Amino acid sequence: MKAKKKHKVGLENMKENEFSFFDYLLISLVILLILIGLVTLKSVVRDTSQSYRFQRQIFWDIVALGVMFYIIFEKESRLKTYGKYLYALSVLLLILVLLIGKTVYGAKRWIDIGPFDLQPSELFKFSIVLLLSNIFSKQKNNKAFLYSIFAVFPAFLVFLEPDLGMTLLVLFVWFVMLLASDVDRRYIFLILLIGILLAPISFFFVLKDYQRARIISLFKPEEHFQYGAYNVIMSKVVIANGGLFGTGYGLGTGTNMHIVPMQYTDFIFSAYAEQFGMIGSLVLILIYGTIIFGGLLRIGRYKDSFWEYVSIGVSSIFTFHVIENIGMNLGILPVTGIPLPFISYGGTSTVIFGALIGLLIKARLVSKIPRPIY
């Protein structure tokens, strides 16, 4: 009886938002990434018609930090209920974007809302982590599997925009969280089998011409220089110019000549790599690795399985973004329009990255409160 009483008092004295060294480190790394992103963006858009994007990005970075801290200090019970509401809102917005969305480069991915553009697929990405975490932590085996399929089905709406990169990201997060769940392994094997069988069919009959060209250009980029591989080839040239130590800030020849299209978004890594070289690139990758590792560090010691799944989902999102973006800049992965977290220019995406980091830190904070013993 005395042991239980002491445990209860211990629980009452614990603070839900009591930071540890690693939590402070994660916040510091996010701020560092934001500063790196602003510095790199400034070098890309200065003396161009796109220079206004630098001021806009400062605003979105501030909003992202605000959202991150809001989630960190929000009550745990409320955060656990947000998933279904944000999911419903994001699905509604995904339908609206197909009907009234703004068309940019042949794709409807944004809804024009006065001074900014809202990208519903980013909100869907965030909500799916919360929703799947609820499903896998509350439902078991068959029900968990079926409910999770229903949850990711709106990814088809994202594909119709079209946004192949975001579609693959959602499916990747779902599959990783599925692997981490207690769902029967036979279902996972079935998903893999279906994916393998559908891959060639999708390539020839589902993907658009430019999407196929981007994939084919990975193997013979010179033959698709004018259509599918120009951006990638120029990106590789700029990155190679950086060498080991880089050209120095503001001295990147390729970046200053603006030979890489969309360098402020999809291909901003090439600008960073040219100016800071391989050493700087490895430092950037190390920062991302630390953030991803921070999400997985306490697996098995979280307060409950909900936060374990949240951590796995958030870490898988950052893993996909970093590998895909850097990979397409290096020409080893197809171009899919996936931004580099906190580095690429973007409003909705930056805010959502901030929200995801907030979830990651929140998962660590609440896990410091021991599970009650009954």
N, C-alpha and C positions, 0 to 999 in steps of 0.2 A: 504493500500500500504506500509506503514512504517513497519507494522508487518512482511509482507512477505520479505521485504528487510533485516530486522534484522535476520530473520530465515536463509536467504541465506548466510549472512555473517557468521552466526554461523556454518553453514555446512562447509564453506571454512576453518574455523579455527580448525575444528575437525581433529584429526589424526587417520588414519585407524588402526595403530598399537600402540595405546596408552593403556598401560597395567594398570589394576586395581589390587587391593590387591589379589583378587581371582585368577586372571590370574597368578600372581607370585606364588600363593599357588599351583596351578595345576602343574606348571613347577617344583616347588620344590618337590612335591609329586612324580612326574615321576622320578626325579633324585634319590629320596629316594628309590623307588621301584627298580631301576637299581642297586643301591648299595646293597640292600637286596638280590637281585638275584645273584649278583656276590659273595657275602659272602657265601650264601647258596650253590651255585654251587661249590665254592672252597672246601667246606667241603665234598661234594659228590665225587668229582673226584680226590682229592689229593691222592697221592701214588697209582694211578691206571693208566692203559693204556689210560684212557680218560682225563688225566690231561691237554692235549693240548686244550681241549674245553674251558677252563677258559680264555686263551689268545684270542682265537677266539671270545668269547662272549664280551670281552672288546672292540674289534674292532667293532662288530655289534652294541653295545650300543652307541658308539661314532657316527657311521653312523646314527643310529636312531635319536639321538639328532640333528644331522645336518639336517636330512630330516624334523624333526619337526619344527625347526626354519626357514627352507626354506619355508615351507608352511605358517607359521605365517607371514612372511614378503613378500610373493608373492602377486601380485596384485589380488584383489578379482575377477576381470573380467576374468583373466586367469584361476583361479581355477575352475570357473564355466564351463569352456569349456573342462577341462581335462577329465571329466567323460566318454564321448563317445570314446575318443581316448584310454584311459587306458582300457576301457571295450573291445574294439576291439582287443587290444594287448593281454589282459588276455585270451580272448576266443581262439585266435590263439595259445597261449602258452598251454592252456588246451588241445587242439587237439594234439599239438606236444608232450606233456608229455606222452600221451597215445601211441604215435608211437615210440618215441625214449627216453622216460624217464628212469631214473635209478630205478631198482626194489630193494626195501628195505623191508624186512619182507613180501614179497608177494604183495606189493603195488607199483604202479608207481605214485609217487607224486612229484618227483624232476627231474629237468633237470640239468645235470652235466655241469657247466660252469667254467672250469679251477679250480681255487682255492676254489670255493664255489658252493653250490647247490641251484638252484632257485626253489621255490615252487609257481607255477602259481596260485594255488587256493587262496593264500594269497593276491596276486594282484587283483584277481577277487573280493575278499571280500571288498577290499578298493574301487574298481571302482564301485561296485554295489551301494554303499552308495551315491556316487556323481550322478550316472545315475538315480537312483530312486528319488533322491531329485529334479533333473531337471524335471523328468516326473510328479511327484505329484505337483510341484509348477507351472508347465506350462499347463498341461492337466487337464481336469475335468471329473469326473465320469466315463462313459463307456470307453472313450479313455485312461484315466489314468490307469484303471484296466487292459485293454488289453495290453497296452504298458508295464506295469509292469510285466505281465506274460511272455511276450517275453524277458524281461530283465533278469529274473531269470531262464529262461529255460536252459542256459548252466550249471546250477548246476547239471544237469544230467551227464555232462562230469566229474564233480568232483566225483559223485557217482560211476562212472565206474572205478576210479583209483584203488581200491575203497577208499573213504574217507567219511564215514557216518557222522562223526562229523561235518566236514566242510559243507556238504550238508545240515544238519539240521540247522546249523548256518545261512546259506544264506536264507533258508526258514523262519527261525525265524525272521531275520531282515526284510525281505520282509513283513511278516505278521504284525509286529509291526508298520512299516511305513504305511502299508495299513490301519491299525486301526486309525492311526493319520490323515489320509487323509480325503477328503470329498467324497470318493467313497461310493456309495449306500451300506447301511448295508446288503442288500440282497445278494450282492456278497460275503461279508465276511462270512455270514451264510452258503452260498453255499460251500465256501472253507473249512470251519469247517466240514461240512457234508461229503464232499468228503474225507477229511483227516481221519475222523472216520471210514468210510467204507473201505478205502484202507489200514488202519493200520494192520488188521489181515491178509489180503492178502499179504501185503509186508513182514510181519514177516515170513510167511511160504514159500512163493514162490520167494521172491526177495532177502532177506538178505542171506548172506553167513553163513555157519555153525558156524564159530567162532563169528560172530556178534550176532547170536541167542543165542549162549552159554553165551556171556557176559551179555545179558539181563536176561536170565533164572537164571544165577548165582547170581543175586541180591537177589533172594528169597531163594535159597538154596546153599549158597556159598561152604559149606563143601562138597557137592556132586560133585562139579566141581572144586575141589582144584587143580588138575593137569592140567586143560585145560583153563577154563574160568575165574577162580577166584583167582588164585595163587597171582598175583600182588596185587589185592585188599586186600586179607587177610593179606599179609605181610605189606602192607601200613597201615592197621588199627592197626596192632601190634606195628609198629614203632610209629605211632601217639599216641597211648595209653601210650607208654613208656615215652612220654614227660610230661604227667600229666598237672598240672596247670601252673607251671612255667618253664618247660622244663629241659633238662639235662644240658644245658649250651653249648655254642658254641664249636663245635669240640668234644663233649663228648657223642654224640648220639650213643648208642650201636648198634642199628639196622642199622643206616646210616654208621657207621664205618665198620660194617660187610658186607655191601652191599647186604643185603638180599632182597631188593626191586629192581626188574629189571626196567630199564629205569628211574631210579630215577632222572637223570639230566634233563629229559624232562617232560613226562606225570605225574610222581609221585614226583616231586621236593617239592611239598607242604608237603609231609610226612616227608622229611628231615628237613624242616623249622619247622614244628609243633613239631617234637621230640626235637629239640634243644632249641626252644623258648616257647614251651608249649601252653596252651589254651590262656593265656594272650597275647602272641605274635601273635597268630593266629587271635585273635579278633582285634588287632591293624592293622594287614595286611588287614583284611576285612574292617575296618574303612577307611583305605586309599583308597581302591577301591571304597567304597561307596561315599566318598567325590568327587572322580573324576567323577563318574557316576552322582551324584547330581549336580556337576558343569555344566554338559552338559544340564541338564533339568531346571536349575535355572531360565533362562531367557525366557523360552517358553512363547510365546505370546508377547514378547518385542524385538524379533530379528528384524534385518533390513528388512528382507523379508522372505517369507515362505521357500525359498530354504535353508537358514541357519537353520531354525527350523527343517526341515526334516533331514539335515545333523547331527544336534545335537542329534536327536532322533535315527538315524541310528547308530552313533558312540556309544552312551550310551547303546543301545541294544546289540551291539557287545561285549562290555566289560562286560555287565551283563551276557550274555550267557557264555563267557569264564570263568569268575570267578565262577559262580554257577556250571557249568558242571565240571570244573577241580577239585575244592574242593569237589564237590559231589562224583566224582568217586574215589577220594582218601579216602573218608570216607565210600565208599561202598554203598551209597544211590542212585547213578546214574550209568548207564552203562559206561564202559570204551570206549571212542571214540577218544582218541588221541588229545584232545583239550588242548593246552598249557595254562599255567598261565601267563598273561601279564607281561612282563619285568622280570619274575622270571625264567621261564623255559628256558633251552638252546634252541637257534634257531637263524638263520640268517634272513631269509626272514620275518618270523613272527615278530621278534623284530623290524625290520625296518618299517613294516606296522603298528605296534602298535604306533611307533613314529609318523608316518604320520597321523594316526587317531587322536592322541592327538593334532597334529598341526591343524587339521580341527576343533576340538572342541574349541580350544583357538581362532582360527581365527573367528569362528562364534560369539564368545563373543566380540571380538575386533571390528568387523565391526558393531555390533549391537549398539555400543556407538554412531554411527553417526545417527542422527535422520532421519526418512524417510522424503523426501522432500514433501512440501505441494504445490499443484498446484491450 
